[in-house]
Amino acid sequence: MEGGEGVEGFRVVTAVGEKRVGRIVGAEGHYYIVRRSFGRSRYPLPKRQAEIDPEQRRVLMRTLRQVLLEARKVRRDGELDPATDGYYSG
């Protein structure tokens, strides 16, 4: 499961409280692409801030839900916004 192979379709939940955020719909570079549970918006989740639980087919997100949802959305064509790296590093 290194690099994101095999996690497509996994549920994404917060590490604290295990609240549902969405599902993994792909991977791009250092990010998993998360599609929100409600709506079709897609957001980048840094792989370094995600813990994969293959037995329960879920990804525990080690960042605040609000931080994820305030990130630049992934474009419809699947391209990440160039400002994504700066958002998470700064």
Secondary structure by P-SEA (a helix, b strand, c coil): cccccccccbbbbbcccccccbbbccccccbbbbbcccccbbbbbbcccccccccccbbbbcccaaaaaaccccccccccccaaaaaaac
